[in-house]
Amino acid sequence: MKIKDVILSKAYTGFFFDDQKAIKAGAKKDGLFYVGQPLIDGFKSIRQKGEAISIQLVLENGDTGIGECAAVQYSGTGGRDPLFLADDYIPFIEEHITPLLIGQELSDFKSMAEKYDRLKINGQRLHTAIRYGLTQAILSAISVWKKSTMAEIVRESYHINDEVYQAVPIFTQSGDERYDGVDKMILKEADVIPHGLINNIDEKLGRQGELLKNYVEWMRNRVLKYRAREDYLPVIHVDVYGTIGIAFNNDLERIVEYLIDLEETAKPLKIRVEGPIDDGSKEGTINYLAKITQMLDERESKLEIVADEWCNTLEDIKDFADAKAGHMLQIKTPDLGGINNICEAIIYCNKVGIGSYSGGTCNETNISSQITTNIAIACKADQMLAKPGMGVDEGYMIVKNEMNRVLAKANRKKG
């Protein structure tokens, strides 16, 4: 089956692009807006609408596969590719990629995705967002051609032979609405809550960690008070953006004691802490997280450390996993480029016994969220993010409904 046509269109994401450099420099908020001048090239304002590009691959038989090129909220920083704007990149795709796709014979997903993920134009690899969306479209096209779920295509391509397709626990994110967001999560019985966006010491963590501890205690009590059934025990997962390390001057003994205190506060709920420390470098962060992970394990703590910052590419993920720098690693799906790398990352984490968290960004689309849901199911991730957006309801609905559809269809065939 060959690709007959390529249709591109501008798309919108579930959140915004934010100039992280300007925000870290002290930009003030006015409602949802940030006041001041942007500092990263390409930004016209510190916060602006999120954009994506839809790629539709039309096949000879009239079927259509679709993928969407999307980039993370904090684009253009931290070693990431530049800000991804549709008007800039649609002409590029039309000139350089479309001619390669028309007439292309569909083949095995893995080999075809790797081909386009590694493609270079004028000596440069494609923007991560293009690789992300294009490989999604390839998987989607193969799926509709073979009349199978995308999860089945991934398992076939990566030789994953499990008999049953199982649900992956879904992690919901609240953004700054960390109280109302939790109530929504409890009502929906989300598996993992709430992210919390703990990115400020004085407002959200506390100089001794007291604000976060109070928040964890509030969540525990809220769950126990309003849960609809006694066996609903969600995992608490908070992202602290390195603030614990800053507050405790990178004193590992103090950090570990504080984490164990959080663990006691959360009981009977399990707790994960994402990004407790950020050294400002990949090597330093790996070193610190590996030590914290080891210290917690030696004390028989059940609290889990999640690595995020500096763990951006497939190679980074393997480095963190090999060093046991965390109990779980976030696989930030758009940052990996081709979705073949997401498959490889989950499979590698599972192989070496590190938790695999198929994450991403609030700034994705419904299409990219549905496709990465299929990948998380197929490759048996330990957790996946409800996305896009920060409103809880929409992202959870998109991911949960896609998961249930895939499980019902794929397992019906097995039966």
TIVO-453162 format. One record per residue (C-alpha): residue number from 1; x, y, z. Coordinates in Angstrom, 2 decimals, m for minus. Last residue first. Example, Ala and Ser with C-alpha at 12.3 -4.5 7.8 and 13.67 -1.06 7.14 Angstrom:
REM TIVO-453162
{2 {13.67 m1.06 7.14}}
{1 {12.30 m4.50 7.80}}
END
This chain:
REM TIVO-453162
{415 {m10.54 m13.91 22.85}}
{414 {m7.37 m12.35 21.52}}
{413 {m9.43 m10.39 19.00}}
{412 {m11.71 m9.10 21.75}}
{411 {m8.55 m8.18 23.71}}
{410 {m7.47 m5.78 20.98}}
{409 {m10.90 m4.17 20.64}}
{408 {m11.77 m3.73 24.30}}
{407 {m8.25 m2.70 25.31}}
{406 {m8.02 m0.15 22.49}}
{405 {m11.40 1.40 23.25}}
{404 {m10.67 1.56 27.00}}
{403 {m7.32 3.24 26.42}}
{402 {m8.81 5.75 24.00}}
{401 {m11.49 6.62 26.55}}
{400 {m8.96 6.99 29.36}}
{399 {m6.58 9.17 27.33}}
{398 {m9.13 11.62 25.93}}
{397 {m11.26 11.77 29.08}}
{396 {m8.26 12.31 31.38}}
{395 {m7.00 15.14 29.18}}
{394 {m10.39 16.84 29.08}}
{393 {m11.34 16.56 32.74}}
{392 {m7.99 17.42 34.36}}
{391 {m7.97 21.09 33.27}}
{390 {m4.23 21.29 32.63}}
{389 {m4.23 20.58 28.90}}
{388 {m3.33 17.56 26.80}}
{387 {m3.00 15.02 28.31}}
{386 {m3.42 12.41 31.03}}
{385 {0.12 11.15 31.52}}
{384 {1.13 7.51 31.51}}
{383 {2.27 5.01 34.12}}
{382 {4.07 1.66 34.33}}
{381 {4.46 1.43 30.55}}
{380 {3.58 m1.92 28.99}}
{379 {4.97 m1.48 25.47}}
{378 {1.59 m1.90 23.76}}
{377 {m0.40 0.04 26.36}}
{376 {2.01 2.98 26.47}}
{375 {2.22 2.98 22.67}}
{374 {m1.55 3.06 22.25}}
{373 {m1.76 5.95 24.72}}
{372 {0.96 7.68 22.68}}
{371 {m1.42 7.63 19.72}}
{370 {m4.36 9.01 21.68}}
{369 {m2.32 11.85 23.16}}
{368 {m0.82 12.80 19.79}}
{367 {m4.33 12.98 18.32}}
{366 {m5.88 14.92 21.23}}
{365 {m3.15 17.52 20.95}}
{364 {m0.02 18.35 22.94}}
{363 {0.82 21.39 25.10}}
{362 {0.03 19.74 28.45}}
{361 {3.25 17.84 27.86}}
{360 {4.65 14.37 27.59}}
{359 {4.72 11.41 29.93}}
{358 {5.14 7.69 29.38}}
{357 {6.42 6.79 32.85}}
{356 {8.57 3.67 32.81}}
{355 {9.68 2.42 36.24}}
{354 {13.23 1.06 36.23}}
{353 {13.82 m2.70 36.17}}
{352 {16.49 m2.93 33.46}}
{351 {14.19 m4.45 30.82}}
{350 {11.20 m2.29 31.75}}
{349 {13.26 0.85 31.31}}
{348 {14.53 m0.40 27.95}}
{347 {11.06 m1.30 26.62}}
{346 {9.69 2.09 27.66}}
{345 {12.58 3.92 25.98}}
{344 {12.48 1.86 22.78}}
{343 {8.76 2.47 22.31}}
{342 {9.18 6.18 22.99}}
{341 {12.08 6.23 20.49}}
{340 {9.81 4.76 17.80}}
{339 {7.60 7.78 18.49}}
{338 {10.08 9.86 16.51}}
{337 {11.24 12.99 18.29}}
{336 {12.19 12.16 21.88}}
{335 {11.23 15.60 23.18}}
{334 {7.59 15.08 22.16}}
{333 {7.22 12.01 24.45}}
{332 {8.76 13.18 27.67}}
{331 {9.71 9.71 28.99}}
{330 {9.63 10.31 32.73}}
{329 {11.87 7.92 34.60}}
{328 {10.91 5.86 37.66}}
{327 {12.84 4.59 40.69}}
{326 {15.43 7.31 40.25}}
{325 {19.01 7.58 39.09}}
{324 {19.53 3.84 38.75}}
{323 {22.77 4.64 36.88}}
{322 {21.75 2.43 33.94}}
{321 {18.29 3.98 33.93}}
{320 {19.59 7.56 33.95}}
{319 {21.97 6.80 31.05}}
{318 {19.29 4.90 29.11}}
{317 {16.88 7.81 29.51}}
{316 {19.51 10.29 28.36}}
{315 {20.16 8.23 25.20}}
{314 {16.45 8.11 24.43}}
{313 {16.32 11.87 24.86}}
{312 {15.16 14.27 27.60}}
{311 {16.33 13.10 31.01}}
{310 {18.05 16.34 31.96}}
{309 {15.01 17.27 34.08}}
{308 {12.59 14.40 34.72}}
{307 {13.61 11.67 37.17}}
{306 {10.99 10.19 39.50}}
{305 {11.91 9.16 43.05}}
{304 {9.70 6.58 44.72}}
{303 {8.68 6.47 48.38}}
{302 {8.62 2.87 49.63}}
{301 {11.39 3.47 52.16}}
{300 {13.46 0.45 53.15}}
{299 {16.15 2.68 54.67}}
{298 {18.67 1.29 52.20}}
{297 {16.19 1.95 49.40}}
{296 {15.87 5.61 50.40}}
{295 {19.65 6.02 50.48}}
{294 {20.04 4.33 47.08}}
{293 {17.45 6.57 45.43}}
{292 {19.01 9.68 46.99}}
{291 {22.46 8.63 45.75}}
{290 {21.24 7.89 42.21}}
{289 {19.34 11.18 42.17}}
{288 {22.46 13.15 43.15}}
{287 {24.75 11.50 40.60}}
{286 {22.22 11.69 37.78}}
{285 {21.67 15.37 38.54}}
{284 {25.40 16.05 38.46}}
{283 {25.90 14.28 35.15}}
{282 {22.92 15.98 33.47}}
{281 {23.81 19.46 34.67}}
{280 {22.13 22.19 36.70}}
{279 {22.24 20.04 39.83}}
{278 {18.49 19.55 39.91}}
{277 {17.01 17.94 43.06}}
{276 {13.63 16.55 44.05}}
{275 {12.67 16.09 40.37}}
{274 {9.53 14.01 40.73}}
{273 {8.40 12.81 44.15}}
{272 {6.28 9.65 44.32}}
{271 {3.88 8.76 47.13}}
{270 {1.86 5.71 48.20}}
{269 {m1.36 6.38 50.05}}
{268 {m2.01 4.91 53.49}}
{267 {0.02 6.94 54.30}}
{266 {0.84 10.35 52.79}}
{265 {2.32 11.89 55.95}}
{264 {4.63 8.92 56.49}}
{263 {5.97 9.26 52.94}}
{262 {6.40 13.00 53.37}}
{261 {8.49 12.34 56.50}}
{260 {10.58 9.87 54.50}}
{259 {11.12 12.59 51.90}}
{258 {12.21 15.06 54.59}}
{257 {14.72 12.60 56.03}}
{256 {16.05 11.97 52.51}}
{255 {16.48 15.68 51.83}}
{254 {18.17 16.30 55.17}}
{253 {20.66 13.49 54.53}}
{252 {21.19 14.62 50.95}}
{251 {22.11 18.21 51.82}}
{250 {21.55 19.86 48.42}}
{249 {21.10 23.24 50.13}}
{248 {17.86 22.07 51.78}}
{247 {15.56 24.60 50.06}}
{246 {17.44 24.32 46.75}}
{245 {17.38 20.52 46.72}}
{244 {13.69 20.51 47.61}}
{243 {13.00 23.01 44.81}}
{242 {14.36 20.76 42.06}}
{241 {11.20 21.05 39.97}}
{240 {8.86 19.74 42.70}}
{239 {6.63 17.38 40.69}}
{238 {4.20 15.61 43.01}}
{237 {2.88 12.07 42.57}}
{236 {0.34 10.78 45.10}}
{235 {m0.72 7.23 44.18}}
{234 {m4.45 6.68 44.33}}
{233 {m6.03 4.46 46.98}}
{232 {m9.62 3.63 46.00}}
{231 {m10.23 0.39 47.93}}
{230 {m12.67 2.07 50.31}}
{229 {m15.10 3.11 47.62}}
{228 {m16.62 6.47 46.61}}
{227 {m13.64 8.46 47.86}}
{226 {m14.63 11.69 49.60}}
{225 {m13.11 11.59 53.10}}
{224 {m10.14 9.27 52.51}}
{223 {m9.16 11.12 49.33}}
{222 {m9.45 14.54 50.97}}
{221 {m7.49 13.43 54.03}}
{220 {m4.61 12.20 51.88}}
{219 {m4.75 15.32 49.75}}
{218 {m4.69 17.64 52.78}}
{217 {m1.72 15.76 54.23}}
{216 {0.15 16.08 50.92}}
{215 {m0.65 19.81 50.86}}
{214 {0.56 20.29 54.45}}
{213 {3.81 18.49 53.58}}
{212 {4.19 20.69 50.50}}
{211 {3.80 23.84 52.60}}
{210 {6.16 22.57 55.33}}
{209 {9.12 21.85 53.07}}
{208 {11.42 23.67 55.47}}
{207 {11.58 26.82 53.34}}
{206 {8.05 26.11 52.10}}
{205 {7.13 24.12 49.01}}
{204 {4.33 26.08 47.30}}
{203 {4.61 29.84 47.78}}
{202 {8.08 30.33 49.26}}
{201 {9.78 27.50 47.38}}
{200 {8.16 27.90 43.96}}
{199 {7.80 25.15 41.35}}
{198 {5.41 22.72 43.04}}
{197 {3.28 22.18 39.90}}
{196 {0.77 19.92 41.68}}
{195 {1.37 16.69 39.75}}
{194 {m2.02 15.51 41.17}}
{193 {m2.65 12.47 41.40}}
{192 {m2.20 8.90 40.11}}
{191 {m4.94 6.36 39.37}}
{190 {m7.74 8.84 38.70}}
{189 {m10.97 7.97 40.48}}
{188 {m12.99 10.47 38.42}}
{187 {m14.43 12.14 41.54}}
{186 {m11.03 11.94 43.24}}
{185 {m9.34 13.54 40.23}}
{184 {m11.88 16.36 40.09}}
{183 {m11.34 17.06 43.80}}
{182 {m7.60 17.09 43.20}}
{181 {m7.99 19.71 40.48}}
{180 {m10.04 21.93 42.78}}
{179 {m7.04 21.93 45.11}}
{178 {m4.05 22.10 42.78}}
{177 {m5.52 24.59 40.34}}
{176 {m1.94 25.69 39.56}}
{175 {m1.49 22.88 37.05}}
{174 {m3.65 19.94 38.01}}
{173 {m2.08 16.97 36.28}}
{172 {m3.57 13.48 36.01}}
{171 {m1.44 10.32 35.97}}
{170 {m3.15 7.34 34.34}}
{169 {m2.32 3.75 35.36}}
{168 {m1.84 1.60 32.21}}
{167 {m4.64 m0.79 31.30}}
{166 {m3.72 m4.27 30.08}}
{165 {m3.51 m5.93 26.67}}
{164 {m3.43 m9.71 27.08}}
{163 {m1.45 m12.49 25.38}}
{162 {1.96 m10.88 25.66}}
{161 {4.12 m11.33 22.56}}
{160 {6.02 m8.07 22.21}}
{159 {7.90 m8.54 18.93}}
{158 {8.69 m4.83 18.42}}
{157 {6.79 m4.51 15.13}}
{156 {3.92 m6.80 16.13}}
{155 {3.56 m5.08 19.48}}
{154 {3.53 m1.66 17.80}}
{153 {0.93 m2.74 15.22}}
{152 {m1.28 m4.17 17.98}}
{151 {m1.13 m0.92 19.94}}
{150 {m2.04 1.01 16.78}}
{149 {m5.28 m0.96 16.64}}
{148 {m5.69 m3.18 13.62}}
{147 {m7.34 m2.77 10.22}}
{146 {m4.04 m3.39 8.39}}
{145 {m4.38 m0.20 6.32}}
{144 {m5.89 1.72 9.23}}
{143 {m3.00 0.76 11.51}}
{142 {m0.31 1.31 8.90}}
{141 {m1.62 4.83 8.37}}
{140 {m1.79 5.55 12.11}}
{139 {1.77 4.35 12.64}}
{138 {3.00 6.51 9.75}}
{137 {1.02 9.52 10.98}}
{136 {2.56 9.18 14.45}}
{135 {6.00 8.96 12.82}}
{134 {5.31 12.27 11.07}}
{133 {4.02 13.97 14.20}}
{132 {7.02 13.23 16.44}}
{131 {9.61 13.69 13.71}}
{130 {8.08 17.07 12.88}}
{129 {8.00 18.07 16.56}}
{128 {11.64 17.01 17.05}}
{127 {12.71 19.35 14.24}}
{126 {14.21 17.32 11.40}}
{125 {17.86 16.34 11.53}}
{124 {20.30 18.67 9.80}}
{123 {22.75 17.96 6.95}}
{122 {20.72 19.84 4.37}}
{121 {17.73 17.70 5.31}}
{120 {18.50 14.72 7.53}}
{119 {16.28 11.70 8.10}}
{118 {16.88 9.74 11.32}}
{117 {13.26 9.85 12.50}}
{116 {12.13 9.25 8.93}}
{115 {13.99 5.96 8.55}}
{114 {13.39 4.92 12.14}}
{113 {9.64 5.23 11.64}}
{112 {9.76 3.04 8.53}}
{111 {11.86 0.36 10.22}}
{110 {9.67 0.24 13.32}}
{109 {6.34 0.41 11.49}}
{108 {7.00 m2.44 9.05}}
{107 {6.12 m1.35 5.52}}
{106 {4.04 1.26 3.75}}
{105 {5.29 2.01 0.25}}
{104 {6.26 5.63 m0.32}}
{103 {4.70 7.04 m3.49}}
{102 {4.25 10.46 m1.95}}
{101 {6.30 10.53 1.26}}
{100 {9.60 11.81 m0.10}}
{99 {7.94 14.63 m2.06}}
{98 {6.02 15.65 1.12}}
{97 {9.15 15.94 3.25}}
{96 {11.32 18.72 1.79}}
{95 {9.15 21.39 0.21}}
{94 {5.79 20.74 1.85}}
{93 {7.41 20.05 5.21}}
{92 {9.36 23.32 5.09}}
{91 {6.28 25.28 3.96}}
{90 {4.31 23.87 6.94}}
{89 {7.20 24.70 9.32}}
{88 {7.13 28.47 9.74}}
{87 {3.36 28.97 9.57}}
{86 {2.89 26.12 12.04}}
{85 {5.10 27.56 14.77}}
{84 {7.50 25.32 16.70}}
{83 {9.76 27.32 19.04}}
{82 {13.32 26.12 18.53}}
{81 {14.64 22.62 19.36}}
{80 {15.34 21.71 22.98}}
{79 {18.65 22.16 24.78}}
{78 {17.00 23.44 27.93}}
{77 {15.10 26.12 26.06}}
{76 {13.29 26.66 22.75}}
{75 {10.04 25.08 23.86}}
{74 {8.72 25.22 27.43}}
{73 {5.18 24.01 26.68}}
{72 {6.44 20.99 24.76}}
{71 {6.27 20.50 21.01}}
{70 {3.60 19.12 18.68}}
{69 {3.49 17.60 15.20}}
{68 {0.20 15.78 14.82}}
{67 {m0.41 12.40 13.21}}
{66 {m3.08 11.13 10.86}}
{65 {m3.54 8.08 8.67}}
{64 {m6.09 8.19 5.88}}
{63 {m7.81 5.44 3.91}}
{62 {m8.61 6.21 0.27}}
{61 {m7.35 2.92 m1.14}}
{60 {m4.13 4.48 m2.44}}
{59 {m3.40 6.00 0.96}}
{58 {m3.86 9.57 2.19}}
{57 {m1.33 10.59 4.86}}
{56 {m2.73 13.41 6.96}}
{55 {m0.21 15.53 8.86}}
{54 {m1.66 17.96 11.39}}
{53 {0.67 20.76 12.48}}
{52 {0.81 22.13 16.01}}
{51 {0.36 25.42 17.83}}
{50 {0.15 26.53 21.44}}
{49 {m1.10 30.05 21.97}}
{48 {1.33 32.54 23.44}}
{47 {2.93 33.23 26.79}}
{46 {6.05 35.39 27.06}}
{45 {5.03 37.29 23.92}}
{44 {6.30 37.32 20.33}}
{43 {8.46 34.26 20.97}}
{42 {10.77 33.27 18.12}}
{41 {14.05 33.75 19.97}}
{40 {13.74 33.36 23.74}}
{39 {13.72 36.48 25.95}}
{38 {10.08 37.58 25.76}}
{37 {9.23 41.12 26.93}}
{36 {7.06 41.80 29.94}}
{35 {3.77 40.86 31.55}}
{34 {2.69 37.23 31.57}}
{33 {m0.93 36.45 30.74}}
{32 {m3.29 33.96 32.41}}
{31 {m4.45 36.52 34.97}}
{30 {m1.72 39.15 35.05}}
{29 {1.45 37.22 35.81}}
{28 {4.85 38.70 36.54}}
{27 {8.07 37.90 34.66}}
{26 {10.87 37.16 37.15}}
{25 {13.88 35.96 35.15}}
{24 {12.60 32.39 35.50}}
{23 {9.49 33.44 33.58}}
{22 {11.56 35.14 30.87}}
{21 {13.70 32.02 30.38}}
{20 {10.67 29.75 30.46}}
{19 {9.05 31.50 27.51}}
{18 {5.71 29.69 27.60}}
{17 {3.95 27.97 24.67}}
{16 {0.35 27.33 25.60}}
{15 {m2.22 24.60 26.35}}
{14 {m4.32 21.90 24.67}}
{13 {m2.78 22.37 21.23}}
{12 {m3.94 23.99 18.03}}
{11 {m3.62 22.73 14.49}}
{10 {m2.54 24.16 11.15}}
{9 {m3.10 21.85 8.21}}
{8 {m1.06 19.51 6.05}}
{7 {m2.37 16.98 3.54}}
{6 {m0.02 14.38 2.05}}
{5 {m1.18 12.33 m0.94}}
{4 {m0.96 8.87 m2.49}}
{3 {0.92 6.93 0.17}}
{2 {1.42 3.37 m1.06}}
{1 {0.00 0.00 0.00}}
END
